[in-house]
């Protein structure tokens, strides 16, 4: 029942990926930029380099790029269906499994 589904919990239930690295959708440059931007926004807000409401807004909204940069996962990218991180390539290890129809007709080897 879990085969063929792409739901993250299904992958975890069958002992598949389920690790955080499988959900990371930000490239290293994107993460670094977000961490720098979030840190700068928080610093400018806390040091009162801008007046009143702007300082409060920077203190509030500076957390989003900082946290998403540290985590490497952006919920807006998930909603938009985009990512800046390329999928991992399989180097070495076991070849990919073929469990689809007709897998028995062509034995491995």
N, C-alpha and C positions, 0 to 999 in steps of 0.2 A: 504494500500500500504506500510506503514511503518512497519507493523508487520512482525516479522521473520527476519528482517534485523539487522545486527550488526554494522552498520555505526554509529559512535558517534553522528553525527548531527541528525540522525533519533531518537536516544534515547532522545536527548534533545528536539526535536520537539514534541514528544508525551508526554512530561512531565515526562519522565523516569529519569534515573540517571543523566547524563550530568554534574555531579560535578567533580571537579579535583580529588577527592578521588577515583573515578571510573577509572581513567587513570593512577594512580600511579603504577609503576611496580618495584620499588626498596624497598627492605626490610629495616628495621630500621638499621641493622648492615651495609648494603651496603651504605646507605645514610651517616652514620657517618664516614665510611671509606673514602668515596668520599670527604666529607667536610674537613676531616683532610688532605687528600692527596692534594687537591686543595689549601688549605691554606698554607701547607708546600711548595708546588711548587712556589706559588706566593711570599712567604717570602724569599725563597732562591734566586729567581730571582731578587727581589727588593733590597735585601741586598748585592747583588754582591758577593755572596759566591762562585759562579762559574764564569769563565771568558767568556766574549764576547757573542758569538752566543748562548751559552747554557743559559745564563741569559735571553736573549730575548725570547728564545723558552719556558723557564719555565714561564715567564711572560705572554706569549700568551696562551700556552696550559694549564696552571693552572686554567683558568676560566672554562673550560669544566667540570671537576669533581666537582668543587665548585658549579656551577649553577645547574647541574643535581642532586647533593646531596641535595641542598636546595629545588628544585622543586619536587624531588622524582620520576622523570620521565626521562628515558634515551631513546633517539631516536634510538640508535643502538640496544637496546634490542627489540624495536618494529620491526625493520627490520629483526632481527634474530628470532623473535617469542619466545623469552624467557623472564623470569621474576624471580626475587628473592623474591618478595612479594607474599605470598599465597593469594588466593581469599578470600574475606570476607565470613564468614559463617553466615547464617541467624539464629539468636537466638531470639525466640519469634516472635511477630508480626504476620502478615497475612501469611497464607501458600502460596506457589508459585502458580501462576495461570496456568491453563491448557487450552489454547485456541486452541489446535491442533485438528485434525480430531478425531471424536469420543468423544469429550468432553461432548456433550449432552447426550450420552448413559450412562454416569456414573455421575449422579448429586452429588455435594459435600455433605458430611454429614456422 
